[in-house]
């Protein structure tokens, strides 16, 4: 194990792809993903990584070329953000439907319009039902480790699904953090070369991407659904193996200070570091707030969330995306469904925050905590469902 | 005699890579073109096919008409998928993960998948110089979805979205010149072909296969269903398209044009137009306009082919 190295998280993500020995990269530049693909191009140009680097002319072609490369059996990686993810949206479904273990670093950014290059989760939440495994990361170390784990998960014969590693644009992608890189030797042991089940090769011709009539489409999609549901067990296994091999512990649901807290916050991504700061500040004043942070969003880890939430009284779900006319944000809706189905006695609150790169300070989170602690059910000024933190009317 | 000629191009000319049992319309010249063309490519080939007639007639789960590795991803991205395949195969050969051999990567799409929705992906793949052959099987409209106009539909043709009416004579625009767009990418090989001239077509497939880098073949594929002609007339109308100069057969090797079959003196375009239901509504004036355009384009092509 090497010592900590100060490095921009995007650069670290490309080093992780190198450590995973990716064989094909197809990518198109978009802010804030650029540093990842630039540095990967450099790594390939320097001969540090033996990979095909396809400079495609759009994200649609990026994902399409990834599908082609992955179908030949090459370990395939790409990265995108925002509009880019929307442009490749069509092919995201096809990559998962064709069970190709592509790994993508998704550098989360707001969607236009209005145009914004800054971070939020509009992009990934619009892609949440594409059949991809979705991991969320809080810091640079998690980004590196998750990219390496994502390949092992995706390529497992029991899974064979594409996986997305989400990291917040700018607030995570562009910060410099101390990162420990595992040695190539250790990564090779953890992640052996991809051994595909079927490939496009003349020695054994197969047809991929056939169409299904009504009597088969449901069965095809259902078998894919079973695969993503069952992938959770493999994801746990891989995280355990990673913890064993590299000493850094990963769970599909992480918690912070939940033992004594009745009130719990939940969010995806780098905001969790701010929530932890708020928790520590509250603790100094003798108040207890807990954090439940899903590392895994797809498949949705409902059982694991129930396990940590079943004795709690209040849960505030924080999301970086506008519901778009839905009752609440997508994570909240998922949680509400989980609460109902499992008969939990949990008061739920939903907060929208951090859109288009808007910063949220720990103090604002503390305000939310105080509000929740002192009232039975929050009613927001113009909306009974969710509050929008810091919005000016 | 026929088989003997075919043997010049293939190892096993009687082996079918596009097998029977597919659901193409009677008299479809598109599946005929592919059936012949794939014999030249032979077994060491991988096909990336766009959504369209050839995809939908050949692969209802759990069956397939292809005896070659074949993949369909979407409508607009056959060239991008082929790029990934070519790059994926090459890197794995370099790394010794798969055995080295000469594998042809073939992207196949219709005129809509090529000249409209797939143009960007095709341009990107040609510009990047992938070693692959792109075959556009052009039946001059979106036939698979019910005969809607594409940018490859000829001037005056009736389609379901370019219907003639009181204020319309059908397709208002000239057919997009896809081969010229391919030539503008400075790729080693571009050709037009038509299965009505099978040996011209096969010779071009062979050149495309052997070209180092991108090759583009634009195949006029007569569609009896969409053109409103009897199903036994596909070959006949393909010949007429060539002999009238409506669809000249030529190739462009490293930028040098060569007419591979000279139909001079050109037959009048009326011979091609009459008898096709899609042109039934055309007035003499419009037919004269088409004739003028054909004369102009033929002269331009001759000028190109005389340039050294």
Interface residues (C-beta under 8 A of the other chain):
Chain A: X23 X24 X26 X50 X51 X52 X54 X55 X56 X57 X58 X60 X61 X64 X65 X66 X67 X68 X69 X70 X71 X72 X73 X74 X76 X90 X91 X94 X98 X193 X200 X201 X202 X204 X205 X206 X207 X208 X209 X210 X211 X212 X213 X216 X220
Chain B: X43 X44 X45 X46 X48 X55 X56 X59 X60 X61 X62 X63 X64 X66 X67 X68 X69 X70 X71 X72 X73 X74 X76 X77 X79 X80 X81 X82 X83 X84 X85 X86 X87 X88 X89 X90 X91 X92 X94 X95 X97 X98 X101 X103 X120 X121 X123 X124 X125 X127 X128
